[in-house]
Amino acid sequence: MQKGDVIEIRAELARRIGAIESRHGRAGIAREVDAIRRIAHRNGMLPAVTVAHLLESALARGEQGRLVQDWLAMLGEAVHSERQDDAASHAFAAACQVRFT
């Protein structure tokens, strides 16, 4: 993937994350997070895939409100991470465990 492509994909995912705030209800949020996860997966953005998956699990558990906003902030950080490898993915998963449990 070329640098310009990465910038465009990150911008699209950031736009989608920002737009989630206007969605009402967990189902709408979950659909958009699923779309973000699929785009990230197609583009090898492993930390974003990991955080999106964990966010989907949090939504399924019934988490909502400010906690979901914190999850979305973490997802944004994962999207913009310079490292997109397995090690970065594991680091984001560990950070989610510490921050959200």
GUGU-779032 format. One record per atom (N, C-alpha, C, O, CB): residue in one letter; atom name; x, y, z. Coordinates in nm, 4 decimals. Atoms other than C-alpha are relative to their C-alpha. Glycine has a CB too. Layout:
% GUGU-779032
NODE  residuo  atomo         X         Y         Z
NODE        a     CA         X         Y         Z
...
This chain:
% GUGU-779032
NODE  residuo  atomo         X         Y         Z
NODE        m      N    0.0847   -0.1173    0.0000
NODE        m     CA    0.0000    0.0000    0.0000
NODE        m      C    0.0897    0.1241    0.0000
NODE        m      O    0.1891    0.1301    0.0723
NODE        m     CB   -0.0966   -0.0005    0.1226
NODE        q      N   -0.0795   -0.1207    0.0093
NODE        q     CA    0.1329    0.3427   -0.0907
NODE        q      C   -0.0405    0.1001    0.1069
NODE        q      O   -0.1515    0.0954    0.1599
NODE        q     CB   -0.0134    0.0619   -0.1380
NODE        k      N    0.0220   -0.0961   -0.1069
NODE        k     CA    0.1633    0.6302    0.1538
NODE        k      C   -0.1286    0.0806   -0.0202
NODE        k      O   -0.2023    0.1046    0.0755
NODE        k     CB    0.1185    0.0938    0.0100
NODE        g      N    0.1229   -0.0745    0.0276
NODE        g     CA   -0.1154    0.8270   -0.0177
NODE        g      C   -0.1247   -0.0806    0.0300
NODE        g      O   -0.2238   -0.0272    0.0798
NODE        g     CB   -0.0024    0.0444   -0.1439
NODE        d      N    0.1125    0.0885   -0.0291
NODE        d     CA   -0.3474    0.5284    0.0109
NODE        d      C   -0.0236   -0.0095    0.1506
NODE        d      O   -0.1375   -0.0047    0.1970
NODE        d     CB    0.0249   -0.1399   -0.0589
NODE        v      N    0.0098    0.0105   -0.1460
NODE        v     CA   -0.2725    0.4951    0.3828
NODE        v      C   -0.0637    0.1261    0.0571
NODE        v      O   -0.1504    0.1183    0.1442
NODE        v     CB    0.1396   -0.0231    0.0631
NODE        i      N    0.0554   -0.1272   -0.0478
NODE        i     CA   -0.3497    0.8622    0.4397
NODE        i      C   -0.1493    0.0071   -0.0292
NODE        i      O   -0.2274    0.0486    0.0565
NODE        i     CB    0.0730    0.1193   -0.0656
NODE        e      N    0.1421   -0.0027    0.0376
NODE        e     CA   -0.6811    0.8322    0.2534
NODE        e      C   -0.0817   -0.0968    0.0858
NODE        e      O   -0.1908   -0.0629    0.1317
NODE        e     CB   -0.0166   -0.0352   -0.1493
NODE        i      N    0.0721    0.1000   -0.0802
NODE        i     CA   -0.7822    0.5160    0.4407
NODE        i      C   -0.0127    0.0473    0.1439
NODE        i      O   -0.1199    0.0374    0.2035
NODE        i     CB    0.0719   -0.1368   -0.0051
NODE        r      N    0.0067   -0.0522   -0.1373
NODE        r     CA   -0.6925    0.6669    0.7780
NODE        r      C   -0.1010    0.1135    0.0105
NODE        r      O   -0.1759    0.1211    0.1079
NODE        r     CB    0.1385    0.0486    0.0460
NODE        a      N    0.0951   -0.1116   -0.0017
NODE        a     CA   -0.8913    0.9799    0.6909
NODE        a      C   -0.1439   -0.0514   -0.0064
NODE        a      O   -0.2314   -0.0007    0.0637
NODE        a     CB    0.0274    0.0961   -0.1177
NODE        e      N    0.1343    0.0580    0.0105
NODE        e     CA   -1.1936    0.7707    0.5906
NODE        e      C   -0.0425   -0.0649    0.1313
NODE        e      O   -0.1553   -0.0461    0.1769
NODE        e     CB   -0.0050   -0.1034   -0.1134
NODE        l      N    0.0336    0.0654   -0.1268
NODE        l     CA   -1.1797    0.5648    0.9085
NODE        l      C   -0.0207    0.1034    0.1105
NODE        l      O   -0.1110    0.0887    0.1928
NODE        l     CB    0.1104   -0.0994    0.0403
NODE        a      N    0.0175   -0.1064   -0.0996
NODE        a     CA   -1.1352    0.8785    1.1211
NODE        a      C   -0.1347    0.0696   -0.0189
NODE        a      O   -0.2026    0.1014    0.0788
NODE        a     CB    0.1150    0.1029   -0.0096
NODE        r      N    0.1307   -0.0613    0.0280
NODE        r     CA   -1.4389    1.0328    0.9500
NODE        r      C   -0.1130   -0.0886    0.0508
NODE        r      O   -0.2086   -0.0406    0.1116
NODE        r     CB   -0.0169    0.0257   -0.1513
NODE        r      N    0.1031    0.0945   -0.0449
NODE        r     CA   -1.6428    0.7209    1.0201
NODE        r      C   -0.0080   -0.0047    0.1527
NODE        r      O   -0.1172   -0.0091    0.2093
NODE        r     CB    0.0287   -0.1408   -0.0554
NODE        i      N   -0.0023    0.0020   -0.1467
NODE        i     CA   -1.5339    0.7152    1.3851
NODE        i      C   -0.0675    0.1254    0.0541
NODE        i      O   -0.1486    0.1186    0.1464
NODE        i     CB    0.1455   -0.0106    0.0532
NODE        g      N    0.0620   -0.1252   -0.0426
NODE        g     CA   -1.6293    1.0798    1.4235
NODE        g      C   -0.1495    0.0016   -0.0223
NODE        g      O   -0.2236    0.0582    0.0580
NODE        g     CB    0.0623    0.1155   -0.0724
NODE        a      N    0.1433    0.0021    0.0324
NODE        a     CA   -1.9672    1.0182    1.2615
NODE        a      C   -0.0792   -0.0913    0.0926
NODE        a      O   -0.2010   -0.0772    0.1040
NODE        a     CB   -0.0202   -0.0440   -0.1437
NODE        i      N    0.0704    0.0926   -0.0895
NODE        i     CA   -2.0501    0.7421    1.5089
NODE        i      C   -0.0691    0.0754    0.1117
NODE        i      O   -0.1740    0.0324    0.1598
NODE        i     CB    0.0970   -0.1032    0.0587
NODE        e      N    0.0598   -0.0765   -0.1089
NODE        e     CA   -2.1214    1.0067    1.7718
NODE        e      C   -0.1443    0.0389   -0.0291
NODE        e      O   -0.2243    0.0548    0.0632
NODE        e     CB    0.0817    0.1242    0.0269
NODE        s      N    0.1359   -0.0406    0.0341
NODE        s     CA   -2.4355    1.1017    1.5803
NODE        s      C   -0.0959   -0.1186   -0.0104
NODE        s      O   -0.2165   -0.0991   -0.0260
NODE        s     CB    0.0008    0.0764   -0.1302
NODE        r      N    0.0849    0.1192    0.0092
NODE        r     CA   -2.5650    0.7435    1.5689
NODE        r      C   -0.0721   -0.0207    0.1338
NODE        r      O   -0.0173    0.0038    0.2413
NODE        r     CB    0.0848   -0.1265   -0.0379
NODE        h      N    0.0771    0.0272   -0.1209
NODE        h     CA   -2.8357    0.6508    1.8127
NODE        h      C   -0.0171   -0.1500    0.0145
NODE        h      O   -0.0549   -0.2191   -0.0801
NODE        h     CB   -0.1380    0.0713   -0.0038
NODE        g      N    0.0198    0.1409   -0.0296
NODE        g     CA   -2.8448    0.3118    1.9739
NODE        g      C    0.1210   -0.0857   -0.0308
NODE        g      O    0.1998   -0.0565   -0.1207
NODE        g     CB   -0.1167   -0.0510   -0.0758
NODE        r      N   -0.1145    0.0906    0.0146
NODE        r     CA   -2.5971    0.0296    2.0056
NODE        r      C    0.0019   -0.0692   -0.1348
NODE        r      O    0.1095   -0.0955   -0.1886
NODE        r     CB   -0.0013   -0.1038    0.1097
NODE        a      N    0.0033    0.0712    0.1284
NODE        a     CA   -2.7153   -0.1411    1.6862
NODE        a      C    0.0621    0.0847   -0.1114
NODE        a      O    0.1395    0.0330   -0.1919
NODE        a     CB   -0.1450   -0.0378   -0.0370
NODE        g      N   -0.0584   -0.0885    0.1006
NODE        g     CA   -2.6271    0.1592    1.4686
NODE        g      C    0.1493    0.0160    0.0188
NODE        g      O    0.2255    0.0159   -0.0779
NODE        g     CB   -0.0667    0.1355    0.0043
NODE        i      N   -0.1430   -0.0106   -0.0294
NODE        i     CA   -2.2935    0.1995    1.6407
NODE        i      C    0.0697   -0.1292   -0.0388
NODE        i      O    0.1768   -0.1266   -0.0995
NODE        i     CB    0.0237    0.0317    0.1496
NODE        a      N   -0.0614    0.1303    0.0301
NODE        a     CA   -2.2223   -0.1725    1.6064
NODE        a      C    0.0157   -0.0199   -0.1505
NODE        a      O    0.1178   -0.0721   -0.1952
NODE        a     CB   -0.0843   -0.1144    0.0594
NODE        r      N   -0.0106    0.0134    0.1462
NODE        r     CA   -2.2949   -0.1654    1.2313
NODE        r      C    0.1175    0.0816   -0.0538
NODE        r      O    0.1929    0.0343   -0.1388
NODE        r     CB   -0.1311    0.0450   -0.0681
NODE        e      N   -0.1081   -0.0851    0.0488
NODE        e     CA   -2.0546    0.1224    1.1782
NODE        e      C    0.1361   -0.0515    0.0461
NODE        e      O    0.2324   -0.0475   -0.0306
NODE        e     CB   -0.0205    0.1439    0.0474
NODE        v      N   -0.1264    0.0570   -0.0483
NODE        v     CA   -1.7826   -0.0337    1.3953
NODE        v      C    0.0355   -0.1235   -0.0822
NODE        v      O    0.1527   -0.1456   -0.1129
NODE        v     CB   -0.0095   -0.0360    0.1510
NODE        d      N   -0.0245    0.1166    0.0847
NODE        d     CA   -1.8214   -0.3538    1.1929
NODE        d      C    0.0563    0.0427   -0.1358
NODE        d      O    0.1501   -0.0190   -0.1862
NODE        d     CB   -0.1297   -0.0809   -0.0190
NODE        a      N   -0.0504   -0.0500    0.1283
NODE        a     CA   -1.7715   -0.1561    0.8699
NODE        a      C    0.1436    0.0499    0.0139
NODE        a      O    0.2267    0.0247   -0.0733
NODE        a     CB   -0.0903    0.1129   -0.0531
NODE        i      N   -0.1360   -0.0481   -0.0258
NODE        i     CA   -1.4627    0.0120    1.0181
NODE        i      C    0.0953   -0.1180    0.0145
NODE        i      O    0.2055   -0.1167   -0.0403
NODE        i     CB    0.0039    0.0883    0.1269
NODE        r      N   -0.0846    0.1183   -0.0207
NODE        r     CA   -1.3253   -0.3254    1.1269
NODE        r      C    0.0303   -0.0681   -0.1338
NODE        r      O    0.1442   -0.1081   -0.1583
NODE        r     CB   -0.0688   -0.0999    0.0967
NODE        r      N   -0.0208    0.0648    0.1296
NODE        r     CA   -1.3743   -0.4716    0.7777
NODE        r      C    0.0967    0.0792   -0.0885
NODE        r      O    0.1838    0.0209   -0.1531
NODE        r     CB   -0.1338   -0.0174   -0.0719
NODE        i      N   -0.0920   -0.0842    0.0788
NODE        i     CA   -1.2007   -0.1767    0.6074
NODE        i      C    0.1421   -0.0124    0.0553
NODE        i      O    0.2378   -0.0275   -0.0207
NODE        i     CB   -0.0460    0.1495    0.0017
NODE        a      N   -0.1325    0.0120   -0.0619
NODE        a     CA   -0.9132   -0.1946    0.8555
NODE        a      C    0.0619   -0.1363   -0.0317
NODE        a      O    0.1811   -0.1454   -0.0612
NODE        a     CB   -0.0095    0.0202    0.1532
NODE        h      N   -0.0493    0.1343    0.0290
NODE        h     CA   -0.8823   -0.5699    0.8009
NODE        h      C    0.0506   -0.0103   -0.1438
NODE        h      O    0.1584   -0.0645   -0.1683
NODE        h     CB   -0.1101   -0.1034    0.0246
NODE        r      N   -0.0398    0.0040    0.1415
NODE        r     CA   -0.8694   -0.5326    0.4213
NODE        r      C    0.1314    0.0732   -0.0250
NODE        r      O    0.2033    0.0426   -0.1201
NODE        r     CB   -0.1093    0.0607   -0.0869
NODE        n      N   -0.1180   -0.0834    0.0205
NODE        n     CA   -0.5894   -0.2796    0.4615
NODE        n      C    0.1135   -0.0300    0.0971
NODE        n      O    0.2089    0.0470    0.1073
NODE        n     CB   -0.0380    0.1440    0.0116
NODE        g      N   -0.1084    0.0437   -0.0876
NODE        g     CA   -0.3778   -0.4654    0.7176
NODE        g      C    0.0241    0.0875    0.1213
NODE        g      O    0.1358    0.0942    0.1726
NODE        g     CB    0.1241   -0.0077   -0.0773
NODE        m      N   -0.0119   -0.0885   -0.1163
NODE        m     CA   -0.4460   -0.2224    1.0009
NODE        m      C   -0.0373   -0.0795    0.1250
NODE        m      O   -0.1465   -0.0645    0.1798
NODE        m     CB   -0.0913    0.1272   -0.0152
NODE        l      N    0.0284    0.0963   -0.1063
NODE        l     CA   -0.4193   -0.4824    1.2754
NODE        l      C   -0.0423    0.0626    0.1327
NODE        l      O   -0.1359    0.0118    0.1944
NODE        l     CB    0.1199   -0.0844    0.0226
NODE        p      N    0.0478   -0.0580   -0.1260
NODE        p     CA   -0.4453   -0.2535    1.5820
NODE        p      C   -0.1457    0.0465   -0.0080
NODE        p      O   -0.2218    0.0286    0.0871
NODE        p     CB    0.0884    0.1171    0.0395
NODE        a      N    0.1387   -0.0455    0.0146
NODE        a     CA   -0.7681   -0.1024    1.4471
NODE        a      C   -0.0963   -0.1181   -0.0039
NODE        a      O   -0.2059   -0.1107    0.0516
NODE        a     CB   -0.0157    0.0846   -0.1272
NODE        v      N    0.0831    0.1211    0.0023
NODE        v     CA   -0.9074   -0.4494    1.3762
NODE        v      C   -0.0205   -0.0512    0.1421
NODE        v      O   -0.1320   -0.0856    0.1811
NODE        v     CB    0.0649   -0.1102   -0.0884
NODE        t      N    0.0064    0.0507   -0.1375
NODE        t     CA   -0.8269   -0.5559    1.7320
NODE        t      C   -0.0908    0.0862    0.0864
NODE        t      O   -0.1785    0.0342    0.1554
NODE        t     CB    0.1402   -0.0059    0.0613
NODE        v      N    0.0810   -0.0890   -0.0840
NODE        v     CA   -0.9786   -0.2502    1.8993
NODE        v      C   -0.1462   -0.0035   -0.0445
NODE        v      O   -0.2359   -0.0039    0.0398
NODE        v     CB    0.0544    0.1450   -0.0058
NODE        a      N    0.1384    0.0071    0.0478
NODE        a     CA   -1.2883   -0.2634    1.6764
NODE        a      C   -0.0679   -0.1276    0.0488
NODE        a      O   -0.1838   -0.1252    0.0903
NODE        a     CB   -0.0043    0.0066   -0.1536
NODE        h      N    0.0563    0.1270   -0.0474
NODE        h     CA   -1.3399   -0.6287    1.7672
NODE        h      C   -0.0332    0.0084    0.1496
NODE        h      O   -0.1396   -0.0361    0.1926
NODE        h     CB    0.0987   -0.1165   -0.0267
NODE        l      N    0.0243   -0.0139   -0.1442
NODE        l     CA   -1.3068   -0.5500    2.1385
NODE        l      C   -0.1154    0.0964    0.0270
NODE        l      O   -0.1933    0.0752    0.1200
NODE        l     CB    0.1275    0.0489    0.0716
NODE        l      N    0.1118   -0.0938   -0.0138
NODE        l     CA   -1.5454   -0.2551    2.0996
NODE        l      C   -0.1319   -0.0687   -0.0326
NODE        l      O   -0.2319   -0.0468    0.0359
NODE        l     CB    0.0201    0.1221   -0.0914
NODE        e      N    0.1217    0.0750    0.0333
NODE        e     CA   -1.8000   -0.4812    1.9300
NODE        e      C   -0.0414   -0.0888    0.1170
NODE        e      O   -0.1601   -0.0999    0.1477
NODE        e     CB    0.0218   -0.0857   -0.1270
NODE        s      N    0.0305    0.0833   -0.1175
NODE        s     CA   -1.7753   -0.7158    2.2291
NODE        s      C   -0.0560    0.0845    0.1135
NODE        s      O   -0.1493    0.0430    0.1823
NODE        s     CB    0.1260   -0.0747    0.0475
NODE        a      N    0.0492   -0.0903   -0.1053
NODE        a     CA   -1.8231   -0.4218    2.4675
NODE        a      C   -0.1441    0.0417   -0.0272
NODE        a      O   -0.2262    0.0466    0.0644
NODE        a     CB    0.0899    0.1249    0.0106
NODE        l      N    0.1374   -0.0361    0.0360
NODE        l     CA   -2.1351   -0.3141    2.2788
NODE        l      C   -0.0945   -0.1165    0.0251
NODE        l      O   -0.2061   -0.0968    0.0731
NODE        l     CB   -0.0079    0.0436   -0.1471
NODE        a      N    0.0830    0.1193   -0.0218
NODE        a     CA   -2.2687   -0.6707    2.2937
NODE        a      C   -0.0261   -0.0217    0.1492
NODE        a      O   -0.1297   -0.0766    0.1867
NODE        a     CB    0.0677   -0.1248   -0.0606
NODE        r      N    0.0187    0.0101   -0.1460
NODE        r     CA   -2.2202   -0.6598    2.6735
NODE        r      C   -0.0921    0.1087    0.0537
NODE        r      O   -0.1313    0.1058    0.1703
NODE        r     CB    0.1347    0.0081    0.0713
NODE        g      N    0.0909   -0.1059   -0.0421
NODE        g     CA   -2.4379   -0.3489    2.6832
NODE        g      C    0.0668    0.1298    0.0387
NODE        g      O    0.0000    0.2197    0.0900
NODE        g     CB   -0.0798   -0.0471    0.1130
NODE        e      N   -0.0669   -0.1246   -0.0349
NODE        e     CA   -2.1737   -0.0812    2.7339
NODE        e      C   -0.0524    0.1118   -0.0885
NODE        e      O   -0.0850    0.0906   -0.2052
NODE        e     CB    0.1533   -0.0136   -0.0139
NODE        q      N    0.0549   -0.1135    0.0733
NODE        q     CA   -2.2885    0.2636    2.6296
NODE        q      C    0.0509    0.1306    0.0587
NODE        q      O    0.1264    0.1308    0.1560
NODE        q     CB   -0.1532   -0.0031    0.0020
NODE        g      N   -0.0328   -0.1321   -0.0519
NODE        g     CA   -2.2459    0.6357    2.6815
NODE        g      C    0.1473    0.0348   -0.0074
NODE        g      O    0.2149    0.0078   -0.1066
NODE        g     CB   -0.0448    0.0104    0.1402
NODE        r      N   -0.1376   -0.0501   -0.0057
NODE        r     CA   -1.9134    0.7807    2.7869
NODE        r      C    0.1020   -0.1107   -0.0225
NODE        r      O    0.2054   -0.0875   -0.0850
NODE        r     CB    0.0259    0.0668    0.1339
NODE        l      N   -0.0942    0.1106    0.0181
NODE        l     CA   -1.7445    0.4411    2.7957
NODE        l      C    0.0165   -0.0330   -0.1479
NODE        l      O    0.1278   -0.0615   -0.1922
NODE        l     CB   -0.0473   -0.1243    0.0771
NODE        v      N   -0.0100    0.0250    0.1438
NODE        v     CA   -1.8256    0.3864    2.4273
NODE        v      C    0.0819    0.1109   -0.0651
NODE        v      O    0.1611    0.0838   -0.1553
NODE        v     CB   -0.1409   -0.0093   -0.0649
NODE        q      N   -0.0795   -0.1105    0.0541
NODE        q     CA   -1.6817    0.7306    2.3515
NODE        q      C    0.1496   -0.0227    0.0271
NODE        q      O    0.2336    0.0074   -0.0577
NODE        q     CB   -0.0461    0.1347    0.0614
NODE        d      N   -0.1400    0.0318   -0.0305
NODE        d     CA   -1.3599    0.6236    2.5266
NODE        d      C    0.0523   -0.1106   -0.0914
NODE        d      O    0.1664   -0.1047   -0.1372
NODE        d     CB    0.0145   -0.0422    0.1473
NODE        w      N   -0.0373    0.1062    0.0934
NODE        w     CA   -1.3532    0.3065    2.3155
NODE        w      C    0.0257    0.0584   -0.1385
NODE        w      O    0.1218    0.0203   -0.2052
NODE        w     CB   -0.1102   -0.1079   -0.0069
NODE        l      N   -0.0159   -0.0609    0.1316
NODE        l     CA   -1.3969    0.5178    2.0024
NODE        l      C    0.1297    0.0811   -0.0075
NODE        l      O    0.1961    0.0834   -0.1111
NODE        l     CB   -0.1206    0.0894   -0.0322
NODE        a      N   -0.1273   -0.0732   -0.0042
NODE        a     CA   -1.1047    0.7379    2.1087
NODE        a      C    0.1172   -0.0969   -0.0170
NODE        a      O    0.2128   -0.0680   -0.0890
NODE        a     CB    0.0138    0.0784    0.1334
NODE        m      N   -0.1057    0.1007    0.0131
NODE        m     CA   -0.8904    0.4257    2.1452
NODE        m      C    0.0043   -0.0540   -0.1434
NODE        m      O    0.1121   -0.0792   -0.1973
NODE        m     CB   -0.0223   -0.1161    0.1009
NODE        l      N    0.0048    0.0454    0.1388
NODE        l     CA   -1.0066    0.3088    1.8023
NODE        l      C    0.0672    0.1026   -0.0918
NODE        l      O    0.1401    0.0657   -0.1838
NODE        l     CB   -0.1463   -0.0244   -0.0441
NODE        g      N   -0.0657   -0.1048    0.0775
NODE        g     CA   -0.8980    0.6430    1.6581
NODE        g      C    0.1516   -0.0051    0.0147
NODE        g      O    0.2246    0.0126   -0.0828
NODE        g     CB   -0.0513    0.1363    0.0426
NODE        e      N   -0.1440    0.0133   -0.0228
NODE        e     CA   -0.5557    0.6005    1.8174
NODE        e      C    0.0561   -0.1190   -0.0776
NODE        e      O    0.1649   -0.1105   -0.1345
NODE        e     CB    0.0296   -0.0158    0.1503
NODE        a      N   -0.0449    0.1192    0.0725
NODE        a     CA   -0.5279    0.2528    1.6651
NODE        a      C    0.0069    0.0263   -0.1504
NODE        a      O    0.0999   -0.0185   -0.2175
NODE        a     CB   -0.0939   -0.1183    0.0284
NODE        v      N    0.0011   -0.0330    0.1425
NODE        v     CA   -0.6198    0.3841    1.3202
NODE        v      C    0.1234    0.0824   -0.0370
NODE        v      O    0.1825    0.0621   -0.1431
NODE        v     CB   -0.1287    0.0771   -0.0365
NODE        h      N   -0.1111   -0.0908    0.0302
NODE        h     CA   -0.3474    0.6487    1.3392
NODE        h      C    0.1359   -0.0501    0.0485
NODE        h      O    0.2363    0.0197    0.0344
NODE        h     CB   -0.0271    0.1338    0.0609
NODE        s      N   -0.1265    0.0557   -0.0472
NODE        s     CA   -0.0814    0.4245    1.4910
NODE        s      C    0.0975   -0.0158   -0.1167
NODE        s      O    0.0606   -0.0633   -0.2240
NODE        s     CB   -0.0232   -0.1358    0.0698
NODE        e      N   -0.1036    0.0173    0.1034
NODE        e     CA    0.2427    0.4314    1.2936
NODE        e      C    0.0290   -0.1475   -0.0234
NODE        e      O    0.0579   -0.1892   -0.1356
NODE        e     CB    0.1296    0.0733    0.0399
NODE        r      N   -0.0252    0.1442    0.0119
NODE        r     CA    0.2891    0.0619    1.3643
NODE        r      C   -0.1321   -0.0725   -0.0205
NODE        r      O   -0.2291   -0.0487    0.0514
NODE        r     CB    0.0734   -0.0548    0.1260
NODE        q      N    0.1209    0.0745    0.0314
NODE        q     CA    0.0333   -0.1730    1.2145
NODE        q      C    0.0288   -0.1501   -0.0030
NODE        q      O   -0.0287   -0.2235   -0.0834
NODE        q     CB   -0.0579    0.0462   -0.1345
NODE        d      N   -0.0409    0.1401   -0.0019
NODE        d     CA    0.1916   -0.5078    1.3010
NODE        d      C   -0.0635   -0.0738    0.1173
NODE        d      O   -0.1391   -0.0161    0.1954
NODE        d     CB    0.1526   -0.0110    0.0071
NODE        d      N    0.0545    0.0819   -0.1089
NODE        d     CA    0.1061   -0.7934    1.5381
NODE        d      C    0.0364    0.0542    0.1374
NODE        d      O   -0.0465    0.0557    0.2284
NODE        d     CB    0.0492   -0.1426   -0.0125
NODE        a      N   -0.0437   -0.0512   -0.1302
NODE        a     CA    0.3102   -0.6435    1.8203
NODE        a      C   -0.0826    0.1220    0.0409
NODE        a      O   -0.1223    0.1342    0.1568
NODE        a     CB    0.1498    0.0362   -0.0037
NODE        a      N    0.0820   -0.1173   -0.0295
NODE        a     CA    0.1198   -0.3145    1.7962
NODE        a      C   -0.1435   -0.0412    0.0334
NODE        a      O   -0.2065    0.0162    0.1222
NODE        a     CB    0.0012    0.0978   -0.1190
NODE        s      N    0.1341    0.0508   -0.0263
NODE        s     CA   -0.2078   -0.5052    1.7847
NODE        s      C   -0.0109   -0.0547    0.1422
NODE        s      O   -0.1082   -0.0283    0.2128
NODE        s     CB   -0.0365   -0.1087   -0.1015
NODE        h      N   -0.0015    0.0545   -0.1371
NODE        h     CA   -0.1161   -0.6908    2.1045
NODE        h      C    0.0113    0.1117    0.1035
NODE        h      O   -0.0504    0.1049    0.2098
NODE        h     CB    0.1168   -0.0995    0.0173
NODE        a      N   -0.0145   -0.1127   -0.0920
NODE        a     CA   -0.0120   -0.3644    2.2687
NODE        a      C   -0.1328    0.0732    0.0176
NODE        a      O   -0.1680    0.1120    0.1290
NODE        a     CB    0.1079    0.0971   -0.0506
NODE        f      N    0.1307   -0.0648   -0.0102
NODE        f     CA   -0.3488   -0.2073    2.1880
NODE        f      C   -0.0987   -0.0878    0.0770
NODE        f      O   -0.1787   -0.0367    0.1554
NODE        f     CB   -0.0550    0.0315   -0.1399
NODE        a      N    0.0891    0.0907   -0.0742
NODE        a     CA   -0.5318   -0.5152    2.3177
NODE        a      C    0.0298    0.0087    0.1495
NODE        a      O   -0.0621    0.0123    0.2313
NODE        a     CB    0.0161   -0.1468   -0.0498
NODE        a      N   -0.0382   -0.0109   -0.1417
NODE        a     CA   -0.3359   -0.4921    2.6443
NODE        a      C   -0.0453    0.1346    0.0572
NODE        a      O   -0.0943    0.1411    0.1699
NODE        a     CB    0.1536   -0.0164    0.0167
NODE        a      N    0.0434   -0.1322   -0.0470
NODE        a     CA   -0.4083   -0.1200    2.6717
NODE        a      C   -0.1510    0.0030    0.0232
NODE        a      O   -0.1981    0.0632    0.1197
NODE        a     CB    0.0400    0.1089   -0.1015
NODE        c      N    0.1458    0.0083   -0.0184
NODE        c     CA   -0.7799   -0.1896    2.6257
NODE        c      C   -0.0340   -0.0774    0.1271
NODE        c      O   -0.1245   -0.0387    0.2009
NODE        c     CB   -0.0667   -0.0672   -0.1224
NODE        q      N    0.0247    0.0789   -0.1204
NODE        q     CA   -0.7675   -0.4533    2.8985
NODE        q      C    0.0223    0.0838    0.1253
NODE        q      O   -0.0564    0.0772    0.2197
NODE        q     CB    0.0903   -0.1238    0.0025
NODE        v      N   -0.0320   -0.0827   -0.1169
NODE        v     CA   -0.6075   -0.2091    3.1416
NODE        v      C   -0.1000    0.1145    0.0128
NODE        v      O   -0.1495    0.1426    0.1219
NODE        v     CB    0.1439    0.0556   -0.0101
NODE        r      N    0.0816   -0.1202   -0.0026
NODE        r     CA   -0.8179    0.0901    3.0472
NODE        r      C   -0.1480   -0.0265    0.0199
NODE        r      O   -0.2172    0.0552    0.0807
NODE        r     CB    0.0194    0.0753   -0.1255
NODE        f      N    0.1437    0.0211    0.0021
NODE        f     CA   -1.1602   -0.0704    3.0148
NODE        f      C   -0.0500   -0.1131    0.0888
NODE        f      O   -0.1664   -0.1522    0.0797
NODE        f     CB   -0.0423   -0.0259   -0.1377
NODE        t      N    0.0476    0.1025   -0.0923
NODE        t     CA   -1.1711   -0.3388    3.2817
NODE        t      C    0.0216    0.0405    0.1418
NODE        t      O   -0.0128   -0.0344    0.2333
NODE        t     CB    0.0678   -0.1312   -0.0259
